[in-house]
Amino acid sequence: MVHGAILVSAFAIAWFLAFFCLLPVGLGEVDRETGAPKRAYLGRKALIASGIAVVLFAVFYALIALKVFDL
């Protein structure tokens, strides 16, 4: 049986990886004074990152269940 901390950390790593990869996507118009995007759509990107993380986590968990990874 895999320890719960490994599963939680695997999901967290997948989520943050997906979120940080999505941050520069679709920035649109940038404010000239601050250099920051006027509309970053962080909520939408967080939801997309959650979906990607669920898929990656499911693959990871399936590989553990099928004994491809021996943890």
Secondary structure, DSSP 8 states (H G I E B T S, - for coil): ---HHHHHHHHHHHHHHHHHHHTTTT---B-TTT--BS---HHHHHHHHHHHHHHHHHHHHHHHHTTSS--
